Amino acid sequence: MTKRRLPMAEHADTLSLKALRELVTGLVERADRAEIRIEKLEADNRKLREDNDLLRVENTRLKVDNQLLRDEIARLKNLPPRPPFRPSGMDQATSDKAVAGSRKPARRRGPKGDTGSATREEVLPARAPPGSRFKGYKDCVVRDLVVRAEVVRYRRECWVTPEGRTIIAPLPAGIRGGYGASLRRFCLMLHSHGQVTTQRLTTLLNDVGVEISKRQVIRFLTQRLDGFHAEDAAVLHAGLVSAPFVTVDDTGARHANRNFHTTQIGGEHFTAFRTTPSKSRLNFLALLRGNYQDYVLNDAAFTFLEDRQVDPALLARLNTRQPRRFANQVPFLEYLAANGVDIFDKEIIRPFAEAGIWGAIRHHGLVGNAVIVSDDAGQFRVGTHALCSTPNGCCTN
């Protein structure tokens, strides 16, 4: 049966009774079909959710089985056991009880190096009997610590120019939200170096006399850290550009209730630490690349691919004799896919991703002729490589 489509300009008031019945019947049929489609989609959605839950459980079980098989293979091959991932120990480190075996060896007693930089001198009079002769002073240098709250009221001058513009004197550098730079520096130092928790840090500051909340302390530790991140990136960049050798090592670390890996990259005058979920060669190359996100196919990249024994015919198709630079991963993958590389196969795409990052590292002048010194772990075997002589790894900085 062919249904008549009513013209859009035709109003319902001008329709006949038959036309209205046909219109209502068509609308009811469309509503019934839409309801059936919705019910079918809801059923499919429920089935997909159930399948997803089953696959998630199966994936977790397979991961556990895979790790058990890895441990069994390592035991049969007499390999060292998998290193345990323990909590950071911040609460234990800040407790009153000293950790056994953590006491440092006693330093040798001798003259202090700060005797010539006294911040204050005070003359102590002696009760000498009449007729005594003055023989000068006997110095005694005392070291002490003064921790006190300081509340400063800055009276900022306000001026109005002849043009009607208001000028207000700026605050000193480092003041943000009513707190000075020294207070924020103090919080960052105790939390990062002393492993003091935010709750204990808040209690300490309030006991000293600084009225501050735990939320504000957390803001000090988590917000407006761009300057620190930029400085950290600049230190790593300068070290990778100038250092004649770079020592690298990694260790397991717990972060956000998950197993992560902390990689140390250092030299004679710098050290940087990066914590990531992976410890693969691709991850290590990404750390060496620093803040750059580009991929470069140049001579260094193709040499890297040749060492990985990639198909020569595919390399010949990709090698245009001129370096090709891609701003990020998306155009890089598009270029590989256009030249016949299966970008959905992890085993195939991995050497190309590593080569693209290695080409970017060389393009930006990083590493250069530096020797990468490691404990012979596979992920660190890039560039000019050497083995360290220490039995417990190369993280000695």
C-alpha positions, 0 to 999 in steps of 0.5 A: 500500500502506497501512503500519500505524503502530505505537502508541508504547506497543507494545514491540519484544519484543511484536511478531510476526515479521511486524510486525518485518519490516514495521517493519524494511522501513519503516525501511530505506525511510525511510533510503534516501529520506533518503540520496537527499535528502542526496545531492540536497542535497549536489549542489545545494549544490555547484552553488550554490557553483560558481555563487557562485564564477562570480558573484563572478568576474563581479561583480569583472569588471563592477566593473573594466569599470564603473570603466574606463567611468567613467574613459573618460567622465571623460576625454571630459568633460575631468573631473579624473582619479580620485584615487589611493589610496596606502598610509598611508606610516607606514613611510616617515614613520618611516624615517631618510630625510627625505621630499623636500619635507616640510621646514617653513619655518624659524621666525624666531628670537626670544625663547622664551615658556617662559623664565619657567617654569623647572622647576629652578635650578642655581647654577654657581660661577665660579673668581674670584681673591681680591679679586674683587667679586660682581656677581650672576648671568648667567642662561642658560635651557637646554631639555632632555628627560629620558626615563627609566623609573619603577617605583613600588611602591604599598603599599596599606593593608589594613584589616578593619572590625569587621563583617569587611569588608576595605578596600584603598586604591585605586590612583591613577586611570589605572593599568591592568594594572600600567602608568600613565596617562602611559605609555599616553598616551605610546604613543597620542601617538607612534602617532597623531601621530608615526606610530610603528609598534608594533614601533618603539614597543616597541623604544623603550620597552625601550631607555628601560628599560620592560619591555613586550611588543609585545602590551601596546603593541597593547593600549594602542592598541586596548583600553579606548578607550571614553573616547576615543570618547566624548570624540570623539563629545562634541566633534563633538556640541558643535560641530554644536550651537553652530558657526555654520558647518561646513566639510566635505571628504573624501579617499581613504584606504587602510584594511585593504587597501581603498579608504576615504574620510576625511571632515573635519567642522570649525568654528572650534573643533573638527575631527572625522575619520571614515573610512568605505567610502562617500562618499555623501550618506547616509553624510555625513548618518549622520556628522552624526547622530553616535552617534544611530541613530534615524530621525525623520519630521518637517517637516524630513524631509518638506521634504527629500523634497519637494526630492527630488521624491518622489511627493506621493501617497506623501508624503501617505500617510506624513505624519501631521502628527505627528512619528514617531520610530523607534529604529533602521532596522528599525522605520523600514523596517517602517513604510515597507513597510507604507505602500507603499514598496518597501524593496528598491529602492535608488533608491526607498528612498535618499531616504527613508533620507536624509530619516529621518536628516535629520529625526533631525539636526534633532530632536536640535538638530544643525547648526541654523542652521549653514552647511555649507561645501564644495567643491560636492560633491553629497554635501554639499548639505544644509541651508543650503549655501555654497561655500568659496573655497579651490581645493583644498577646505575642509579647512583646520583 
